[in-house]
Amino acid sequence: MATLGALEYLVAVADTGSITQAARLLHASQPAVSHQLSSLEREARTALIRREARGVTLTPAGRAAVVEARRAVEAAAASVRSARAVGDASGGALRLACVQSLSVALLAPVIRDWRREHPEVTVSLRESTSMSELLGAVDADEVDISLIPGAPPARLTGSVVAVEEIVLSAATDHPLAGAPAVRLDQLDGVPLVHYAPENGLSAWLDRALADAGVRPEVSMRTAVTSAAPQLAAAGLGIAVSPVSALSAGFPGAVRPFAPAWRRQVFAVTAADPDPLAARFIASLQQRGLRVADDVRAQLEPNEEPTR
């Protein structure tokens, strides 16, 4: 098969009309250029150039070959430019996936900044409430980064990008709404807005409550993470959720747990992040998880809301 170098020599000879000039252009020796062209002619089984007193001209076969040779050389240069663009975040595509509740609180501000600062990078996003689906997307090379709560399995690479608080939501007149903080044992027997089995928070919360010896009364279930706090605020029970599930203007009461209940959020990649993914992960780490001011004010009543 013809090498890219041989095709590059053919293009240079076509452009300069001289083996000597082609060698100078490509910083090669004249014998090296002649040898590559001879090899190319042997593979084509026909002459590609004519050596004449006034220089070199292409044969009909050479003119046909140089069209495709030029495309191959330009494609090779384009592939290097594309790779370089991904490395310095000036181009390429970044495929993201995340748990449903993190789209707005963690990802949205960073994606917005990247669209402004790196307009040549295409960022796509898919959401899920299933941990196995998010990890499987990385395994199958369907996404470059998955954002999940908790450490990934050993076969994948994880980088901590944020620490998220787990909170209790309730109607403002709920008995637990008046406490500065809530203990897990206070949830025993309390009506709970739980998650549907297809939401990964369902099994996670069941394990956490079982480990604490707590058995709340499930009042209803929802597959949508952000719906649980809203249903609790409407008086249908209490909800236990990551704080990222609560948006600005939340109509209910929000209380922290005592002791504080937190979990790490990981950016998961199939192996060590490539330069583009590493830059995006660094942006996530720098910005952190955004909590709405009015929600933060309920969790930290002695602190002034940030502006």
Beta strands, then each sheet from edge to edge (+ up, - down):
strand 1: 49-52
strand 2: 55-58
strand 3: 92-99
strand 4: 121-128
strand 5: 145-149
strand 6: 157-170
strand 7: 191-195
strand 8: 217-222
strand 9: 239-242
strand 10: 253-256
strand 11: 262-269
sheet 1: 1+ 2-
sheet 2: 4+ 3+ 5+ 11- 6+ 9-
sheet 3: 4+ 3+ 5+ 11- 6+ 10-
sheet 4: 7+ 8+
end
